[in-house]
Amino acid sequence: MTTDLAKFAKDNGVKYFMISFTDLFGGQRAKLVPAQAIADMQEDGAGFAGFATWLDMTPAHPDMLAVPDPSSVIQLPWKPEVAWVAGNCVMEGEDVAQAPRNVLRRLIDEAAAEGLHVKTGIEAEYFLMTPDGNQISDEYDTAAKPCYDQQAVMRRYEVVREICDYMLDMGWGPYQNDHEDANGQFEMNWEFDDALKTADKHSFFKFMTKSVAEAHGFRATFMPKPVEGLTGNGCHAHISVWDAPGDRAKTNVFAMDANDSSQTAELGLSEKGRHFLGGIMKHASALAAITNPTVNSYKRINAPRTMSGATWAPNTVTWTGNNRTHMVRVPGPGRFELRLPDGATNPYLLQAVIIAAGLDGIRSQADPGKRYDIDMYAEGHKVRGAPKLPLNMLDALREYDKDKSLKAAMGEEFSAAYLKMKQQEWNDFTSHFSQWEKDNTLDI
Ligand SMILES: [Mg+2]
């Protein structure tokens, strides 16, 4: 049954709705709509000038409407008079093809038509910085191996507890919080869910974490590598495929018996699981353009060893069992972990590209290739024939542009718009002058 947002407002004392959508660069945009006006908005959507956001539109385009998806509505736990609701972008009665939530919805429908329902859990790591973003917020958080640091996590207890309490209130099933591997870095885990639900929660988690951090005088950042020399912000995704969405899911398709002696079956991945993983491996270099979408992303992957001793990020397209030094880890039967994505990834495009690559893998019966049960950080040089991940954003965009089947699966309109916007961003980056250039070129 569809939630009536006007009634929701009345029942819950909501005065304003944020009708929100996410653009190609992951920016969350919203209009603040008073509850008195929500009934009409629920039907028609809130109007935006698409050109004013990163969606590859011109000032001449007609109004873009974000039509709220009432099933996504969340009352802000820290400001209950406001409710957030994800919107689907529509123009002249048609879904805007390149809008990230629409790209994901289309791929979910495509997978569902084949009886496949992707569920994911994500690990959205973040740093707590000073408000200007220049330093980590805790001057005493200086340990060489700060992961799980009991004292440091308790110095930020009030922030972590507040966010975790809100997740408990919202029914997300949070189950653990910790200090992560970089000074100033934290991770909070909640239960996996259907891909669209996880994408909405991922978006809301970023908004919530930034908001709570601000209220405590800090600045939360999901930037892939906010501090040189420290471990970066990953956004690992744990992936499984089920026979039905939501609570109707009974069978994990990845956990079904594989009647073969493949290297994936040994780890408890079914044949469909093997092919899905094969699709991820096949498209890895191209999908990095989505999972690692910024200039800064490439300072996390391919990085030199960090102060803690490991980057915890991959540099090569390899997979393995329960071993964190590869791009894909199969930690146990029925799921695998993609360790490539970083904190800058667009919550909707991350899920979309996983489904696009995985579906292609199943359709083409892709094989993930050889399993390497080695420490990639120490012995990676021994691996022959596995592609290296792109070294920078431009390489990733070129890989994406070359990958015709992934581009088609993500949608031609989306792919063209994304490549165009991202190429402009790259041009903007390369035309800026840095101190490094001066230091290394002035006296040449
Ligand atoms: Mg982590």
Residues whose N, C-alpha, C, O or C-beta is under 5 A from the ligand:
A	BS01	MG	E187
